[in-house]
């Protein structure tokens, strides 16, 4: 299956928190999108691997992605090395996305930045024909390099390269996030996990997600937006492709 967009997150819920709005907009426009989680989030304080899988599946259903898979790298201990790069290259060549969305290169959680560099390197190396990989059936894979790798903003603020208007899908994005009942405050404590409170399980953290999207939306004259970062110059078909901020 060829995907238009592949969103990659080091932990299940990274994609939902940081770029679900952009992903939803593309899916609603008829694009095929998928999600790959690098780890099972097994070091998370709340919930278990099993609950994370169930929550990730529910979030994927809410967003309408075409595929979601988990590479089962070790949470907290994976490396940006040849072994892990090759595992990710196989996935990129399998789905041949035009655009990859992935973790930011520097952030509060060390897994985020390490994953960002891993994704960035794998996207480039995947386009080299002399790096040989095979699919699950042993068939040689063809080289493939995505046109763009966009990093999504996580805990730390980074100046975005582009802002995406997600006003029309903000409620659906929050529903996808709330699928992770063991991780986040949902307003229905009877349906969540009763484990210890963490940085991300408070109502304040949920509000911070909305506050950031409002702040970014204000910069382009809309209610809610997500910011994406790229080191590659963005090309446009024409000047009419720009959404003008009239505020």
C-alpha positions in Angstrom: 0.0 0.0 0.0 1.4 3.4 -1.0 0.7 6.2 1.5 0.6 9.9 0.8 1.6 10.7 4.3 3.3 8.6 7.0 3.3 9.9 10.6 5.9 8.4 12.8 6.0 8.7 16.6 8.4 7.3 19.1 5.6 6.7 21.6 2.0 5.8 20.9 0.1 9.1 21.3 2.9 11.4 20.0 1.2 11.7 16.6 -2.2 12.4 18.2 -0.9 15.1 20.5 1.3 16.9 17.9 0.0 16.5 14.4 -3.4 14.7 14.4 -5.0 17.9 13.1 -2.8 18.1 10.0 -3.2 14.4 9.5 -7.0 14.6 9.8 -7.2 17.5 7.3 -5.3 15.4 4.7 -7.4 12.3 5.3 -10.6 14.3 4.9 -9.2 15.6 1.6 -8.9 12.0 0.4 -5.2 11.3 1.1 -4.1 8.0 2.4 -2.2 8.3 5.7 -0.7 5.8 8.1 1.0 5.8 11.5 4.1 4.0 12.7 4.9 3.9 16.4 8.6 3.1 17.1 8.1 1.8 20.6 5.3 0.4 22.7 5.5 3.1 25.3 6.3 0.4 27.9 8.2 2.8 30.2 5.1 5.0 30.7 4.1 5.4 34.3 0.4 4.8 33.7 -1.2 2.0 31.8 0.5 -1.1 30.2 1.7 -2.2 26.8 -1.7 -3.9 26.3 -3.7 -0.8 27.1 -1.5 1.3 24.8 -2.2 -1.0 21.9 -5.9 -0.9 22.5 -5.8 2.9 22.9 -3.7 3.4 19.7 -6.1 1.2 17.7 -9.1 3.3 18.9 -7.3 6.6 18.1 -6.4 5.3 14.6 -10.1 4.4 14.1 -11.2 7.9 15.1 -8.7 9.5 12.7 -9.4 7.1 9.9 -5.8 6.2 9.1 -5.3 3.4 6.6 -2.7 1.5 8.6 -1.0 1.6 12.0 1.9 -0.6 13.1 4.5 -0.8 15.9 8.2 -1.5 15.4 8.7 -2.5 19.0 11.9 -0.7 19.5 12.9 -0.4 23.2 11.3 2.5 24.9 14.0 4.7 26.3 16.9 2.6 25.0 16.6 2.5 21.2 19.5 4.1 19.3 20.0 6.0 16.0 22.3 3.4 14.6 22.5 1.1 11.6 20.2 -1.5 13.0 17.4 0.8 13.9 17.8 2.9 10.7 17.4 -0.2 8.5 14.3 -1.2 10.4 12.8 2.2 9.7 14.1 2.3 6.1 12.1 -1.0 5.4 8.9 0.7 6.6 9.5 3.8 4.5 10.2 1.7 1.4 7.1 -0.4 2.2 4.7 2.5 2.3 6.6 5.0 0.0 5.1 8.1 1.5 5.5 11.5 -0.2 5.5 13.2 3.2 6.8 12.0 6.6 5.7 13.6 9.8 7.9 12.8 12.8 9.3 13.8 16.1 11.2 17.1 16.6 15.0 17.0 16.7 15.3 18.6 20.2 12.9 18.3 23.1 12.4 17.8 26.8 12.1 14.0 26.5 15.4 12.5 25.1 13.4 9.9 23.2 11.8 12.6 21.1 15.0 14.2 19.8 16.7 10.8 19.3 13.7 9.6 17.3 13.6 12.8 15.3 17.2 12.3 14.2 16.6 8.6 13.5 13.6 9.5 11.3 15.5 12.2 9.5 18.5 9.9 8.7 16.3 7.0 7.7 14.3 9.2 5.2 17.6 10.2 3.5 19.2 6.8 3.6 16.0 5.2 2.2 16.7 6.9 -1.1 20.1 5.3 -1.6 20.0 2.3 -3.9 23.1 0.7 -2.5 21.4 0.2 0.9 19.7 -3.1 0.3 16.5 -4.2 2.2 13.8 -6.8 1.7 10.2 -6.9 2.7 8.6 -9.4 5.0 8.4 -11.9 2.2 12.1 -11.6 1.3 11.5 -9.5 -1.8 14.1 -6.8 -2.5 12.7 -3.3 -1.9 13.2 -0.4 -4.2 14.8 2.8 -2.9 12.4 5.5 -1.8 13.0 9.0 -0.4 10.0 11.1 0.9 9.8 14.6 -0.6 9.5 16.2 2.8 10.2 15.3 6.4 8.2 17.7 8.7 8.9 17.7 12.4 6.0 18.3 14.7 6.2 20.4 17.8 6.2 18.6 21.1 6.9 19.9 24.6 9.4 22.7 23.8 8.3 25.5 21.5 10.1 25.8 18.2 9.4 28.4 15.6 7.4 26.6 12.9 8.2 26.6 9.2 4.5 26.3 8.3 1.2 26.6 10.2 -1.7 24.3 9.3 -5.3 25.5 10.0 -6.9 22.7 12.1 -10.0 24.6 13.3 -12.4 22.3 11.6 -10.9 19.2 13.1 -9.9 20.3 16.6 -12.7 18.4 18.3 -11.8 15.2 16.4 -8.1 15.7 17.3 -9.1 15.9 21.0 -11.2 12.8 20.7 -8.2 10.9 19.3 -6.1 12.1 22.2 -8.7 11.1 24.7 -8.7 7.6 23.4 -5.6 7.2 25.6 -7.6 7.0 28.7 -4.8 5.7 30.9 -2.5 8.5 29.9 -4.5 11.8 29.8 -7.3 13.6 31.6 -10.5 13.0 29.8 -13.1 14.6 32.1 -14.4 11.1 32.9 -12.2 9.7 35.7 -14.4 6.6 36.0 -13.2 5.5 32.6 -9.5 6.2 33.0 -6.6 4.6 34.8 -6.3 5.2 38.6 -2.5 5.1 38.5 -0.3 7.9 39.9 -0.7 11.4 38.5 1.9 12.4 36.0 3.0 15.5 34.0 0.6 14.6 31.2 -2.4 13.3 33.2 -3.6 16.6 34.6 -6.4 18.9 33.2 -3.7 21.6 32.8 -1.8 19.5 30.3 -4.9 19.0 28.2 -5.5 22.7 28.3 -1.9 23.4 27.2 -2.6 21.5 24.0 -5.6 23.7 23.2 -3.7 26.9 24.3 -0.9 26.2 21.9 -3.2 25.5 19.0 -5.1 28.8 19.8 -1.8 30.7 20.0 -0.6 29.3 16.7 -4.0 29.8 15.1 -4.0 33.5 16.1 -0.8 34.0 14.0 -2.6 33.1 10.8 -6.0 34.5 11.7 -7.8 31.2 12.5 -9.0 29.5 15.7 -6.6 26.6 15.9 -3.4 25.6 14.1 -0.5 23.2 14.3 3.1 24.1 13.6 5.4 21.9 11.5 9.2 22.4 11.1 11.4 21.5 8.1 15.0 22.3 7.2 14.1 22.0 3.5 12.8 24.9 1.5 9.1 24.6 0.8 8.1 25.0 -2.9 4.7 26.2 -4.0 2.9 25.8 -7.3 1.9 29.5 -7.3 1.4 32.4 -5.0 -2.3 31.5 -4.7 -1.3 28.5 -2.6 -0.6 30.8 0.3 -3.4 31.4 2.8 -3.3 35.1 3.6 -3.6 36.3 7.1 -6.0 39.2 6.9 -5.9 40.1 10.6 
